[in-house]
Amino acid sequence: MTFPNAVDFDARREYALGSIAELARRAKEAGRLRPDFAVDDVILVLMANSGIHASSPTAKVTASRRFAALAIQAFHASPDASPLPPVARLAPPASASQG
């Protein structure tokens, strides 16, 4: 009420997490996403990516792109994939973090 034009970050976060969970559900059903994937894994990757430090902006972008590609490949379903350790719950409790 005090700030009628303020962005509702909680609502946007809930929408984004819900959308990721739905996309993950569909990808799992299609056999393209590893079955032990959780929405919290995306949060973990985003947190790790934000910690990339490099000697220049160009090197940071290059490292970030490589890290993203490695993470995406790690999410692929594969009969050779080893089970992952337990999920670290990073999403807010009210979100759809089961993915």
Buried (B, 14 or more C-beta within 10 A) or exposed (E): EEEEEEEEEEEEBBEEBBEBBEBBBEBBEEEEBBEBBBBBBBBBBEEEBEEBEEEEEEEEEEBBEEBEEEBEEBBEBEEEEEEEEEBEEBBEEEBBBEB
